[in-house]
Structure formats: C-alpha cells, structure tokens
Amino acid sequence: MKGCFITLEGPEGAGKSTQVTRLQSYLEKCRIPCVTTREPGGTSIGDRIREILLDPGAREMSLRAEMLLYAASRAQLVEEVIQPALAKGETVLCDRYVDSSMVYQAYSAGANPQDVLQVNEVAIQGLIPDRTYLLDLPLQESIRRLENRGISRDRIELKGQAYHQKVRDGFHHLATLHPERFCIIDGTLSADEVFRRIVVDLQKTLGDKIPLREDGSG
C-alpha cells in the first residue's frame, strides 16, 4: 500500500522544521509509521550537497549550478528515502521539496521555469506530494525571526529583501496553480495553532490514509 507524502513549504523562518517535528511526534502517538526528512539533504550525499548550496562563501555559484545541485540532492532523497518509505506504506514528512526549486530558482532568481521543471522531472520521477502545507509569512516577520535566531545566515538567507519578497509571492502563485494540493496556513500564528490547523486539514483531506483522532489533539 502506498504511503502518504506530505511536504511543508514557506519563506525563511516560517516554522516548517518545528511543525515537521511536531507532526512526527503526533503520528507516532497515533501508531502511524512515518519518516521525516528535509531538503536539501536527507541523505549522506544530499547533506554534502547541502553544505555547498548553503555555504555563504560560495557566492560565485551560478544559478544553473544551483538548480542542478538541488535537483541532484532531491534525486538521491527520492530514490534512497522517500520512495522506499512510501512503498512500505509509511507517511513521509518533508521540509521543502520541488516547489521550493520553482520558487527560489525560477520565480525569485530568474531561471527559466521550464528548465527547472525538466531537471526536476528527472529527479522526482513523477513523485508529487499528496498534500503541501504552505506556512505563509510576511517579509518583515521573516526578517525579524531570522535576526532573533542569533546565528549566522546561510547563502540563501543572505539574499536581499527583493529576492525574499519574490519567494513569498512565488509560493502564493504556486498555491493558486495547484489549489487541490496546497493548504495555506498563517505562519504568524502560534506554533500550537499552526499545528492544530495542519492536523484538522489532514483529517479532512487524508483521513482515509491517516486515521487521526477527531479532536485534532496531540
């Protein structure tokens, strides 16, 4: 039985990693086998590619190289982690996926969208998420959260405000193109409320695959 593939997307600082962790804990309490992963990375090879992609010192990286490196990390993740887990009927929670490439490389950085699509068609082999949660966050709130983290920013986070505004706009554009898959959630809400809304949506849209409790509690 094919498992369920869930992705979380959004601008920098939207809280995706926090929600992936909470969802994993919740599914485990419900005795639903699940695997959590992230992009770029998620495998030994992918983590090495991640170091290159996010290295602030790699400013000379061309957009084409960036596009191909993300796709390479994704291809390894799909083949090594995601597809085997889904084949066993497990639920996969992924922090970012191919939607991020469309937003960050095409809509925000100016790569040809068709190039991004073609490269990633090879990488994902037709594997599209069952549901994508877009944690939406205004630009200024994203900046505030990054500043409050108190750690150095990576190569992508260091890009200018105009770039990151295009990131947010790009995610909204994708959600408009694929309303059957995307669920937009206000990322300015508390982590508890964001989690509650994700669980409620899972009950409505994936209840046949994920028999969550009716009250949506953890």
WOBELLIN-V633636 format. One record per residue. N is the residue number from 0. RES is the residue in one small letter. BURIAL is + if it has 9 or more other ideal C-beta (glycine too) atoms within 8 Angstrom, else -. Layout:
n->(N & N)
res->(RES & RES)
burial->(BURIAL & BURIAL)
This chain:
n->(0 & 1 & 2 & 3 & 4 & 5 & 6 & 7 & 8 & 9 & 10 & 11 & 12 & 13 & 14 & 15 & 16 & 17 & 18 & 19 & 20 & 21 & 22 & 23 & 24 & 25 & 26 & 27 & 28 & 29 & 30 & 31 & 32 & 33 & 34 & 35 & 36 & 37 & 38 & 39 & 40 & 41 & 42 & 43 & 44 & 45 & 46 & 47 & 48 & 49 & 50 & 51 & 52 & 53 & 54 & 55 & 56 & 57 & 58 & 59 & 60 & 61 & 62 & 63 & 64 & 65 & 66 & 67 & 68 & 69 & 70 & 71 & 72 & 73 & 74 & 75 & 76 & 77 & 78 & 79 & 80 & 81 & 82 & 83 & 84 & 85 & 86 & 87 & 88 & 89 & 90 & 91 & 92 & 93 & 94 & 95 & 96 & 97 & 98 & 99 & 100 & 101 & 102 & 103 & 104 & 105 & 106 & 107 & 108 & 109 & 110 & 111 & 112 & 113 & 114 & 115 & 116 & 117 & 118 & 119 & 120 & 121 & 122 & 123 & 124 & 125 & 126 & 127 & 128 & 129 & 130 & 131 & 132 & 133 & 134 & 135 & 136 & 137 & 138 & 139 & 140 & 141 & 142 & 143 & 144 & 145 & 146 & 147 & 148 & 149 & 150 & 151 & 152 & 153 & 154 & 155 & 156 & 157 & 158 & 159 & 160 & 161 & 162 & 163 & 164 & 165 & 166 & 167 & 168 & 169 & 170 & 171 & 172 & 173 & 174 & 175 & 176 & 177 & 178 & 179 & 180 & 181 & 182 & 183 & 184 & 185 & 186 & 187 & 188 & 189 & 190 & 191 & 192 & 193 & 194 & 195 & 196 & 197 & 198 & 199 & 200 & 201 & 202 & 203 & 204 & 205 & 206 & 207 & 208 & 209 & 210 & 211 & 212 & 213 & 214 & 215 & 216 & 217)
res->(m & k & g & c & f & i & t & l & e & g & p & e & g & a & g & k & s & t & q & v & t & r & l & q & s & y & l & e & k & c & r & i & p & c & v & t & t & r & e & p & g & g & t & s & i & g & d & r & i & r & e & i & l & l & d & p & g & a & r & e & m & s & l & r & a & e & m & l & l & y & a & a & s & r & a & q & l & v & e & e & v & i & q & p & a & l & a & k & g & e & t & v & l & c & d & r & y & v & d & s & s & m & v & y & q & a & y & s & a & g & a & n & p & q & d & v & l & q & v & n & e & v & a & i & q & g & l & i & p & d & r & t & y & l & l & d & l & p & l & q & e & s & i & r & r & l & e & n & r & g & i & s & r & d & r & i & e & l & k & g & q & a & y & h & q & k & v & r & d & g & f & h & h & l & a & t & l & h & p & e & r & f & c & i & i & d & g & t & l & s & a & d & e & v & f & r & r & i & v & v & d & l & q & k & t & l & g & d & k & i & p & l & r & e & d & g & s & g)
burial->(- & - & + & + & + & + & + & + & + & + & + & + & + & + & + & + & - & - & + & + & + & + & + & + & + & + & + & + & - & + & - & + & + & + & + & + & + & + & + & + & + & + & + & - & - & + & + & - & + & + & - & + & + & + & + & + & - & + & - & - & + & - & + & - & - & + & + & + & + & + & + & + & + & + & + & + & + & + & - & - & + & + & + & - & + & + & - & - & - & + & + & + & + & + & + & + & + & + & + & + & + & + & + & + & + & + & + & + & + & - & + & - & + & - & + & + & + & - & + & + & + & + & + & + & - & - & + & - & + & + & + & + & + & + & + & + & + & - & + & - & + & + & + & + & + & + & - & - & - & - & - & - & - & + & + & + & - & - & - & - & - & - & + & + & + & + & + & + & + & + & + & + & + & + & + & - & - & + & - & - & + & + & + & - & + & - & + & - & - & - & + & - & - & + & + & + & + & + & + & + & + & + & + & - & - & + & + & - & - & + & - & + & - & - & - & + & - & -)
